[in-house]
Amino acid sequence: MVSISLKGPKEQFLIPPTVIPRHPTMRNYIQAWQQPGFIRYFLNSLGLTSATMLFVSIIALFGAYAFTRLNFRGKNLMLTIILFSQMFCLAAIMVPIYKIFGNLGLIDTYMGLIIAYVGFYVPVAIWLLRSFIQSIPNEIEEAAQVDGCTKIQAFWKVGLPLLRPGIGATAAYVFFVTWQEFLFALIFMTSADHRTLPIGILDFVGQYETNWGSLMAASVLISIPVFLMFIFIQKHFIAGLMKGAIKG
């Protein structure tokens, strides 16, 4: 992808192909960035992904904490239903979701797409965060409650700081899958102004010709935020964070 994005039209189809461009050029990146609507698609994806990541992380955090620390009737059944919801084929539930959103006036709206993303990613996020919460000994929060904290204060002041790696990992997962999501955005966003990047790069695919150089350059540009997000979030993946947390 990177190789083709740096090649001119003639060099892209050389036989045998070359991995390292003989005459590298940035023309494809300039054309991709100047493509009408590309910046708009980029901002749409950034806003939708950020909002989805925020809402999913908050909802999943409270849901995972309730399923881990609280005892209530039907907890195991609800966890099973949440997990079972991910077994449905996305194509099978797309038609009823589209009909419901159409009745609610949510088609071709950012809010509708965010709701669809949140509903689809929260179950996985709950299971991810639940495993992190289970790794935190309950004695830590109980010690804070003995010192005078309420259950909520103990979670906020003691449990939440220890959960940063888990929250970071969950937020990164939601960011990755939302940023590259194609099917929901293709079906629910009908106007050109509301397209996201995975849909917007289809502009480089014509009926009779495909601009492969610009298409690959746009694909590289789409991948950059994912790499930056991973670089930013990787510091949270620290082995042995909980080691010795309750010793002494």
Order of alpha helices (4+ residues) and beta strands (2+ residues): alpha-alpha-alpha-alpha-alpha-alpha-alpha-alpha-alpha-alpha-alpha-alpha
